[in-house]
């Protein structure tokens, strides 16, 4: 595993480390948490020189390459920029949170969520595979949900987290659909292939759909209008979360996505209109609403929405230089917004309030914090000699030169100036209302400066605001060029980061914005009075109302469908099947093709007649449970013989073993059930059910016949050709199970093990009536374990186990395998329970079936993981031939170990159910109740 893989891997490990620091001193907890992210940052910096030289580092780890699943990471200049922001600001947030969180709060849990958030963002920006990117994309939604709801005792925290998860989760589903369409269009999930096939994507008929889906994912994540409403309510999170979320993570994920797919999707009119006008609307709405927020974090939240809109607008202009300006503003926004949120957290922490109507005159009490916050706010307003001014100038310049709207192109720079004007106004309000404007009013605490190191992250970020504003070319030119090259995937246009570009239109727009912003703030009372005319709307309440309506609708539908009647459920399922399967048959003119029918011989005809008669007996006498069980058993037996007749011995053995287990299970269950059941259905329902059954049966018969009379072309030919050479076995069915489809089998035995444990717990909680007589009042035979049955079963046990071992060992080349052998062993052992009793088996074979299940799953999993040691995908099998003296030449295959896991799991799950169900009829029942 190379160094690039370790960058996200270390933070993944680091997400669990804080959980073990609970009870430790707070500073130690923070230091331990920061260690692995700091190492990741060091590794990232080691790769930086190569990236600055123009290299794109890509490293892959194969998973399922045939369907595009792999673990792959990509580091270019664009990913490097975002990774630096995520790790550097994340480390500052860890230090800041050490002083922000109260002593009684679970710092270990908070840090675990925070580093998980960091990992998710690193995964997004470093992913080369689209499916992997989407996985981390959804992880950001989950981790942000955990962080926003960290103060879960607060209603606004729970509701804000739910809103954020719902909105961004829906966008994530749209994004997944967009990725699938991209892969369908170009035939790959690799980001490199996406960027290399930009023309193919734009010229395809799927371009509009792809663009809409990708934009929907990006806009919901980055809180673009009209999806902006969730972000202000995420402010219910602790301030360290807000600072991180707004500066380097969550909301920047959508911006990153737009930039990452910029070469593949931009350059069209549709891109321009959708992205530009969405960004412009977000810029204006966010800037306007920020001015009226009394909550300090609320103002900053809407300012974030506005600045994100500015970046989106730049990316929508279809200009390479505008894209460079967008990247520069990403850097600047991260520095001043993180410092502003942390300053707001300090104010809240040391005064007990975020209400700007109470927070007045704090300059007198917190001069150091005030100085830092004022510099950051002036940078947000775009004041000269601060970094926000330079990127704002670049923004103005790009809006001026665009001409995509023809004669109406002037509207974009005018509205951009309006947005910048309100940015100045709310920045001035932040400065004046909080740090000046008289004395504090009714604050819960007496204001004072925070601990020294709580201010350190803010000092670092504010220093960057100054340095980037005074000497941007010296500080950030190389990183900006590298990041722009990574975004554009080509040559970077010339750009200037100098403070003075002469008297030009962008400078005039800046002067207008600064002057008009000051004027608006000075006359804010009139604007506040105007805004007060509109009824207030709480997005949180609206969201909860819509969510409740959706829940009520689902409950109504559920009540109509969930009637508690198994007959009703089967009816709905059959009717749906008739519609889905029947409609395509309407276009099928003839069910016969060139495939000839097989001749009917006496043996096949006899089997078909017996199968039909047994099915009829099962249906007609279904109320007599024992007769129905016998009829169903005959059906199962005939089906097993049919499998054997048509050359499917593996299926025949499996079916036969399953039938035996099923009969034993049903016999144990029938002991607690009435031997006969009353007539449940009226005649009308019987007629209805017979009609539906006839329709469904006729439909299935038509489908089966149509399939049988057509040449069969399937993947079977591939398995037949490759079973021996690829899997080392001549039993194709077994090779499929343990090699070609080994992952499916691993999942199935996992489910089997879980089901066995679940049924076992249900059995422990059962309180069943124990009948002492049969339905005619006759008592049960006192001879529970007849001598003949006991003697024969004990004699058969070694033979059955020998057959089981034989079936298991030969399964790779002849009919058999772990599943069949496991069922045979389980039947042999359960026969001992039936013949000799639970106590007999307990004294002679104290088998822990739960441990057997665990052992089987562990062996199967370790066998699959073992292939990773040799750089092969999960569960890739190995085989070779060896020669031993006397034994001769023989084959060894790693699939045998995997089959052993299947064997043990099947035995454990089957016996865990059957043996414990059988205990309900014995004195062992009392002990089971004690275990429960």
Buried (B, 14 or more C-beta within 10 A) or exposed (E): EEEBBBBBBBBBBBBEBBEEBEEBEBEEBBBBBBEBBBBBBEBBEEBBEEBBEEEBBBBBBBBEEEEBBBBBBBBBBBBBBBBBBBBBBBBBBBBBBBBBBEEEBBBBBBBBBBBBBBBBBBBBBBBBBBBBBBBBBBBBBBBBBBBBBBBEEEEBBBBBBBBBBBBBBBBBBBBBBBBBBBBEBBEBBBBBBBBBBBEBBBEBEBBEBBBBBBBBBBBBBBBBBEBBBBBBBBBBBBBBBBBBBBBBBBBBBBBBBBBBBBBBBBEBEBBBEBBBBBBBBBBBBBBBBBBBBBBBBBBBBBBBBBBBBBBBBBBBBBBBBBBBBBBBBBBBBBBBBBBBBBBBBBBBBBBEBBBBEBBBBBBEBBEBBBBBBBBBBBBBBBBBBBBBBBBBBBBBBBBBBBEBEEEEBEEBBEBBBBBBBBBBBBBBBBBBBBBBBEEBEEBEEEBEBBEEBBBBBBBBBBBBBBBBBBEBBEBBBEBBBBBBBBBBBEEBEEBBBEBEEEEEEBBEBBEBBBEBBBEBBEEBEEBEEEBEEEEEEEBBEEBBEEBEEEEEEEEEEEEEEEEEEEEEEEBEEBEEEBEEBBEEEEEEEEBEEEEEEEEEEEEBEEBEEBBEBBBEBBEEBEBBBEBBBBBBBBBBBBBBBBBBBEEBBBBBBBBBBBBBBBBBBBEBBBBBEEBEEEEEEEEEEEEEBEEBEEBBEEBEEBBEEBEBBEEEEEEEEEBEEBBBEBBBBEBBBBBBBBBBBBEEBBEBBBEBBEEBBEBBEEBBEBEEEEBEEEEEEEEEEEEEEEEEBBEEBBEBBEEBBEBBBBBBBBBBBBBBBBBBBBBBBBBBBBBBBBBBBBEBBBEEEEBEBBEBBBBBBEBBBEBBEBBBEEEEBBBBBBBEEEEEEEEEEEEBBBBBBBBBBBBBBBBBBBBBBBBBBBBBBBEBBEEBEEEE
